[in-house]
Amino acid sequence: MSWPPHITVAAIVPRNDRFLMVKELNNHIEVFNQPAGHLEPGENLLQATVREVKEETGWEVKPTALIGIYQFYSDQDQILYFRFTFLAMPVKQVSHDLDPDIIDCHWLSAADIRTKRLRSPLVTTCLQDYSNGQRFPLNLYNEVKQA
C-alpha cells in the first residue's frame, strides 16, 4: 500500500435534476467521475474543490455543504484515498478550456450515471448519500492556522 494516503476532493454539482460529470481516462479506459482531484500545497479543501471543478469543467461553483468523508483503497493503484465530497452550486460557466486529463464534461441524470463506466465506487456512494439527503454544514470543517 502506498503511504501516505492521498487526500482528494470531489464536488456534486446539481442542476435541473442532472449532475455535472467529467469523462476522463483512467489507465487508458474512459470513465466518468464527479469533478475531483488532489489537494495541492497551500490550499484548503474548499479552495481545492472550487479549483478542481473550474479546471475540469470550466464552471465556477460555490460549495454549500459537506456530503461526506470517504476512505477508499484502490486495489488497482494500491493507494489509500481519503475523499472529501462537497455539494457545490453552479454559479456560471467561465471557460470552455478543460484540464488536459479531461475528455469532456456532461450534465447527466442519476439514472444515466448508473449506466456509465465509473472511475470508482465512490461516484455512486457519494451520489447516493446526496440523494438520501446527507448534508453536513461547512462549519464542520475548520482550517486552523499557525499563530
N, C-alpha and C positions, 0 to 999 in steps of 0.2 A: 504494500500500500504506500502510495506517495504521501509524504508528510512535509510540510504542514498541510492541513486541509485548504481547499480553495474556497474563498469567500466570494459568493456571487449574488447578484440582484436580478430580479425579473419584475416585469410590470404586466398586470392585467389591465388592459385599456378597453373598456366597453364603449360602444356607440350604436344606438338603434338595434339592440339585440344581436350585435356582432362584436367580435373581438379582434383587435389589431394583432396580427401574427406575422412572423417572418419565415420565409423559406430560405434555408441555408444548407451548406454542405457539411456533413459530419462523416469523416472517413470516406469521402468520395460518394456519399449517398445523400440525396436530397431529403431533408426532414423539415418539419415545422416546429416552431418554438414560440413562446412569448418573447418579446424583446427582452434580452437578458445579456449579462456579461459579468466580467470580473470587477471587483473593487480595485481602484487604482490608487497609488500612493497620493496622499494629500487630500483625498475626498472622503466624504461621509456616505452612508448608504443611500440617502435621499438624492444627493448630488450624482452619485453613480447611476441611480435609476433613471433620472432625467437625462443624463448624458447618453446612456445606452439606448434609450428609446429614440432620442434625436439622431444618433449615429446610425442606428439600424433601420429607422423608418422615415426620418425626416419630420416627425411630429414632435411638437413641444407639448409636454404634459405637466400636470400638477398632481403629485401624489396626495391622496386624501386619507388613506388607511393602510395598515399592515394586514395583509391576508394571512400570512403565517411565516414561520421559520421552519425550514425543512432540511433534514440530513439525508444525503443520498450517496451511496457508494457505487461507483460505476465499475462494474467488472471489466468492461471493455477497456477503459483507460487506467484502471486501478488507482482511481483518485477518489478521495472523500470530499464531497461538496457540502457546504452549508449555504443554502439559498434563502435569501430574504425576498419574499414576494409582496409587492405593494400594489394596491389599487391606485390607478392613476387616470385622471380625467383628461381627455384630449382637449387641448387649447386651440391649436391651429397647426396646419402643416406649414413648415417653414423652409423645407428643402425637398428636392426630389433626388438628391445625391444620397446613396446608401453606402454603408460600410462595405468594403470590398468582399467581405466574407458573406454578405447577404445577397441572395439571388433576386429576391423580390419581397414585397410585403403585401398583405391581403387583410381585408376585413371579413372574417369568417364567423358563421354561426357555431354554436356549441356542437350541434349535430355534424356540421361539416368538419370540425376539428377532430371529432372522434373517428372520422373515416380516413384521416391522413396518417402517414408515417411520421411519428413524433420523435423529437430529439431524446426524450427520456420520459419515464412515468411521472416525473414532476409536473409536466404540462397538464395532464388530466387531473392529477391530485390537486393542484392549485386551482384549476378551473372549477372542480367540484366543490372545494372549500368556499370559493367565491359564490357559487350557485346556491350553496347551503346557507348563505348569509354571514359567513365568518368574516368579521372585521374587528380589528383592534385599533384603537386610536394611535395616531402618530406619536403622541407623547409617551407611549410605551417605550419608545426608542429615545435614548438620551446620549448625546455626544458630550463627554466631559473632557475639557481641555486642561492642559498643564497650567498651573497658576504662575 
